[in-house]
């Protein structure tokens, strides 16, 4: 009888442990037990969920970094750029998180307030601009030189345009690119300009039209934006917006597409060319390790090709032009060596005039006053005075069909 009771008790305990392991918080969090080796806790705040290519990219990096380091983590998704961000940050801090990350530009002011209210917790904000002026030891910004990745993806686009011209599909003066952007912010301007310069480095007759949706994630608006550009005669589409709207519009129309934040080849096998993205895992690992060791975290951290933070997805060889991989590899080597600069001022003009000086708004005061000279040695040095982009020049060859500042 005692053996039977002991066996029964053991069974009950096993079932209880299994039940605990399967328990899910009914708030929108993703709590993972990763056999953590420390009691260090990490929190992540995401603007959307896995349905957004932008947020999925962050979610995958968060999981990779925390599992590599063996730390406990919580991911909270679908957090708007408002008071909800502060509320979630405070909840994570109260729950014992030692470091908390947020992934969207509009989260910044709420993360700063949380940093002030929880001085013993580290707060890290991707794409933000204010850490270097706030002067808080526990608040930090991070970005990457994704303009280099977009430039390389632009080379794939330009090579495809050349192939289509050679095949007689259109003439060289009809090599027009379409671009679906979210907002007319420096981050987006820097992105579409670098993509255009990459395309034009191999297809010098290329031009571009840009339209803005007014949202980081609006599948209908992004699809309609791509359709408008295609109707306008654009021969290839790219994007700085987070849904599958533009890629699926391209697949339906048979127009080549360069995606962002991840491959869309599975859904768009006949039109997808390549995609650039920021791999946030190197930054997450760096910041978490620093916090664990009690070391200072950079106020502004910029990831690069060398840190593994700027990456391209696999090239779709079934769609890409011959020689594309080799052209990208050559340009990558030159970017890494410093022989090539994306915003080389000899490669573009503004209103027909060369650019010899540019005062950027680096300190982001309320009036957006230009405060820092960023042209050096003949090129505009992006993401060096701070991590977030500040390139806002409207260069010749790019036509904005509209603007949207939110």
C-alpha positions in Angstrom: 0.0 0.0 0.0 2.8 2.4 0.9 4.6 1.6 -2.4 1.3 2.3 -4.2 0.9 5.7 -2.4 4.5 6.6 -3.2 4.0 5.8 -6.8 0.7 7.7 -7.0 2.4 10.7 -5.3 5.2 10.6 -7.8 2.8 10.5 -10.7 0.9 13.5 -9.3 4.1 15.5 -9.0 5.2 14.7 -12.6 1.8 15.8 -13.9 2.0 19.0 -11.8 5.4 19.8 -13.3 4.1 19.2 -16.8 1.1 21.5 -16.2 3.4 24.2 -14.9 5.6 23.9 -18.0 2.6 24.3 -20.3 1.1 27.3 -18.5 0.6 30.4 -20.7 0.1 33.9 -19.5 -3.1 35.2 -21.1 -1.5 38.6 -21.6 0.3 38.9 -24.9 3.7 37.6 -23.6 6.0 34.8 -24.6 7.6 33.4 -21.5 10.3 30.9 -22.2 12.0 28.6 -19.7 15.4 28.0 -21.3 17.2 26.2 -18.4 18.6 29.5 -17.5 22.0 29.5 -15.7 21.4 32.8 -13.9 18.4 34.6 -12.3 19.0 37.4 -14.8 15.8 38.5 -16.6 15.3 40.2 -19.9 12.2 41.9 -21.2 11.3 42.8 -24.8 8.6 45.2 -26.0 7.5 44.8 -29.7 5.2 47.1 -31.7 3.5 44.2 -33.5 3.8 40.4 -33.5 5.1 37.7 -35.8 2.8 38.7 -38.6 5.0 41.8 -39.1 8.3 41.1 -40.9 9.9 43.9 -38.9 8.9 42.6 -35.5 9.5 39.0 -36.4 13.1 39.9 -37.2 13.4 41.4 -33.6 11.6 38.4 -32.0 13.9 35.9 -33.6 17.0 37.9 -32.6 15.7 38.2 -29.0 15.1 34.4 -28.7 18.5 33.6 -30.3 20.4 36.0 -28.0 18.7 34.9 -24.8 19.0 31.2 -25.5 22.6 31.6 -26.4 23.3 33.4 -23.1 21.0 31.1 -21.1 18.8 33.9 -19.5 15.1 34.0 -18.8 13.2 36.3 -21.1 9.7 37.7 -21.7 8.5 39.1 -25.0 5.5 41.4 -25.0 3.9 42.0 -28.5 1.4 44.4 -30.0 2.5 47.4 -27.8 1.4 50.7 -29.4 3.7 53.7 -29.5 2.0 55.4 -26.6 1.4 55.2 -22.8 1.0 51.4 -23.2 4.7 51.2 -23.8 5.5 52.8 -20.5 3.0 50.6 -18.7 4.5 47.4 -20.2 8.0 48.6 -19.4 7.0 49.3 -15.8 5.3 45.8 -15.5 8.5 44.2 -16.8 10.7 46.1 -14.4 8.3 45.3 -11.5 8.5 41.6 -12.6 12.3 41.6 -12.0 13.7 42.3 -15.5 17.2 43.6 -15.3 17.3 45.0 -18.9 14.4 45.9 -21.2 14.4 46.5 -24.9 11.9 48.2 -27.2 11.8 47.9 -31.0 9.9 50.9 -32.5 10.8 54.6 -33.0 7.7 55.9 -31.3 8.4 53.9 -28.1 11.3 56.2 -27.2 9.8 58.9 -24.9 8.0 56.2 -22.9 11.2 54.2 -22.5 13.0 57.3 -21.4 10.4 57.9 -18.7 10.6 54.3 -17.6 14.4 54.6 -17.3 14.0 57.7 -15.1 11.5 55.9 -12.9 13.5 52.6 -12.6 17.1 53.7 -12.4 18.4 50.3 -11.4 17.1 48.7 -14.7 18.8 49.1 -18.1 16.6 50.3 -21.0 17.6 49.9 -24.6 15.7 51.3 -27.5 16.3 50.4 -31.1 16.0 53.2 -33.8 15.9 56.0 -31.2 17.7 59.3 -31.3 17.8 60.8 -27.8 20.1 58.7 -25.6 23.2 60.8 -26.3 21.4 63.9 -25.2 19.4 62.5 -22.3 22.5 61.6 -20.4 20.9 58.7 -18.5 23.3 56.0 -17.6 20.6 53.4 -17.9 19.1 54.5 -21.3 20.6 53.5 -24.6 19.9 53.7 -28.4 21.0 51.2 -31.1 20.8 50.9 -34.8 22.9 49.5 -37.6 24.4 50.6 -40.9 21.5 49.1 -42.8 22.0 51.7 -45.5 24.9 49.4 -46.6 22.6 46.4 -46.8 20.0 48.4 -48.8 22.8 49.6 -51.1 23.8 46.0 -51.7 20.2 45.0 -52.3 20.0 47.9 -54.7 22.8 46.4 -56.7 20.6 43.3 -57.2 17.8 45.5 -58.3 20.0 47.4 -60.8 21.4 44.1 -62.2 17.8 42.9 -62.8 16.9 46.2 -64.5 19.9 45.7 -66.8 18.8 42.2 -67.7 15.3 43.3 -68.5 16.7 46.1 -70.7 18.9 43.7 -72.5 16.0 41.4 -73.0 14.0 44.2 -74.7 11.4 44.4 -72.0 11.8 48.2 -71.8 14.4 50.8 -72.8 17.1 52.1 -70.5 15.3 55.5 -70.0 12.3 53.5 -68.7 14.2 51.9 -65.9 12.1 53.3 -63.1 12.0 51.8 -59.6 9.1 52.1 -57.2 9.4 52.3 -53.4 6.8 51.9 -50.8 7.8 53.8 -47.6 6.0 54.2 -44.3 6.8 57.8 -43.3 9.0 60.6 -44.7 11.5 60.2 -41.8 15.3 60.2 -42.0 15.4 56.4 -41.5 13.2 55.9 -44.5 14.8 58.6 -46.6 18.3 57.2 -45.9 17.0 53.7 -46.8 15.4 54.5 -50.1 18.3 56.7 -51.1 20.9 54.1 -50.4 18.9 51.5 -52.3 18.6 53.8 -55.2 22.3 54.6 -55.2 23.1 50.9 -55.2 20.8 50.3 -58.2 22.2 53.3 -60.1 25.8 52.1 -59.4 25.2 49.4 -62.0 22.2 50.8 -63.9 23.0 54.5 -64.3 19.8 55.4 -66.1 17.6 54.2 -63.1 15.1 56.6 -61.6 12.8 56.1 -58.6 9.3 57.0 -57.4 8.4 56.9 -53.7 5.0 56.7 -52.0 4.2 56.7 -48.3 1.5 54.8 -46.4 1.5 56.7 -43.1 1.9 53.4 -41.2 4.7 51.0 -40.4 2.3 48.1 -40.9 -0.8 48.4 -43.2 -1.0 45.5 -45.6 -3.8 47.1 -47.7 -2.1 50.5 -48.0 1.2 48.9 -48.9 -0.4 46.7 -51.5 -2.2 49.7 -53.0 1.0 51.7 -52.9 2.8 49.0 -54.9 -0.1 48.7 -57.3 0.0 52.5 -57.9 3.7 52.5 -58.6 3.4 49.5 -61.0 0.6 51.3 -62.8 2.9 54.4 -63.1 5.3 52.3 -65.0 7.7 51.2 -62.3 9.6 48.0 -63.4 10.8 46.9 -59.9 9.5 47.5 -56.4 11.1 47.7 -53.0 9.8 48.8 -49.6 10.4 50.2 -46.1 7.1 48.9 -44.6 6.5 45.8 -42.7 3.8 43.7 -44.3 3.5 41.3 -47.3 1.3 43.9 -49.1 3.9 45.1 -51.6 5.6 41.7 -52.3 2.2 40.0 -53.0 1.2 42.8 -55.3 4.4 42.3 -57.2 3.9 38.5 -57.4 0.4 39.1 -58.8 1.7 41.6 -61.3 4.8 39.7 -62.2 7.1 42.6 -61.2 10.4 41.9 -59.5 10.5 42.8 -55.8 13.2 43.5 -53.2 11.8 42.9 -49.7 12.9 44.1 -46.3 13.6 42.3 -43.0 13.4 38.8 -44.4 12.9 36.6 -47.5 9.5 36.5 -49.1 10.5 33.8 -51.6 8.1 31.2 -50.2 5.1 33.4 -50.9 6.6 35.1 -54.0 8.8 32.6 -55.7 8.6 34.2 -59.2 9.4 37.8 -58.3 11.4 37.9 -55.0 15.0 38.9 -55.6 16.7 39.5 -52.2 16.1 41.2 -48.9 18.3 43.2 -46.5 17.8 43.2 -42.7 19.4 44.1 -39.4 20.3 41.1 -37.3 19.7 42.4 -33.8 21.2 39.3 -32.0 24.7 40.8 -31.8 23.5 43.9 -30.1 21.2 42.0 -27.8 24.0 39.7 -26.7 26.4 42.7 -26.2 23.9 44.7 -24.1 22.8 41.8 -22.0 26.3 40.6 -21.3 27.3 44.2 -20.3 24.4 44.4 -18.0 25.1 41.0 -16.5 28.7 42.0 -15.9 27.9 45.5 -14.5 29.6 47.1 -17.5 28.5 50.3 -19.2 26.4 50.0 -22.3 27.1 52.4 -25.1 24.7 55.3 -25.3 24.7 54.9 -29.1 25.6 51.6 -30.7 25.9 51.1 -34.4 26.1 47.6 -35.8 27.9 47.0 -39.1 28.7 44.4 -41.8 31.7 43.5 -39.6 29.7 42.9 -36.5 27.3 40.7 -38.4 24.4 43.2 -37.8 23.8 44.0 -41.5 22.9 40.9 -43.5 21.3 39.9 -46.8 18.9 37.0 -47.2 19.7 34.4 -49.8 19.6 35.6 -53.4 16.8 34.1 -55.4 18.9 32.7 -58.3 15.7 31.8 -60.3 14.9 35.5 -60.5 18.2 37.4 -60.1 20.3 38.4 -63.1 23.5 36.5 -63.9 26.5 38.0 -62.1 24.4 39.5 -59.3 26.1 37.5 -56.5 29.5 38.4 -57.7 28.6 42.1 -58.0 27.3 42.1 -54.4 30.4 40.3 -53.1 32.7 42.8 -54.8 30.8 45.8 -53.3 30.6 44.2 -49.9 34.4 43.8 -49.8 34.8 47.5 -50.8 32.4 48.7 -48.2 34.2 46.7 -45.5 37.6 48.0 -46.6 36.5 51.6 -46.7 37.2 51.9 -50.5 33.5 52.4 -51.1 31.1 54.7 -49.3 27.3 54.5 -49.8 26.8 58.3 -49.7 29.8 59.2 -51.8 29.0 62.8 -52.7 30.4 62.4 -56.2 27.6 59.9 -57.1 24.6 62.2 -56.5 23.4 65.8 -56.8 20.7 67.9 -55.1 18.9 70.3 -57.4 21.6 69.8 -59.9 24.4 70.8 -57.5 27.1 68.7 -55.9 26.9 68.3 -52.1 30.0 69.6 -50.3 28.5 70.2 -46.8 25.5 68.9 -44.9 24.5 69.9 -41.4 22.5 67.1 -39.9 20.0 67.2 -37.1 21.8 64.9 -34.8 20.7 66.2 -31.4 17.0 66.2 -32.3 15.8 69.3 -30.6 12.0 70.2 -30.9 12.7 72.4 -33.9 14.9 69.7 -35.6 17.7 72.3 -36.0 20.7 71.1 -38.0 23.6 71.0 -35.6 26.4 68.7 -36.9 28.5 68.7 -40.1 28.5 65.1 -41.4 30.3 65.4 -44.8 33.8 64.3 -44.5 36.5 63.2 -47.0 34.0 63.5 -49.8 31.1 61.4 -48.4 28.2 61.9 -46.1 29.0 59.8 -43.0 25.7 58.2 -42.0 25.1 56.8 -38.5 28.5 57.9 -37.1 27.5 61.1 -35.1 24.7 58.9 -33.6 23.4 55.4 -34.4 20.0 56.4 -35.9 20.0 57.7 -39.5 20.0 61.5 -40.2 20.3 61.6 -44.0 17.4 63.7 -45.2 18.7 65.1 -48.6 16.3 64.8 -51.5 18.7 63.8 -54.3 18.1 64.1 -58.0 16.6 61.1 -59.7 14.1 60.3 -57.0 10.5 61.7 -57.2 8.3 61.7 -54.1 4.7 61.2 -55.1 3.5 62.3 -51.7 4.8 62.7 -48.1 3.7 61.6 -44.7 5.2 62.7 -41.4 2.7 60.9 -39.2 
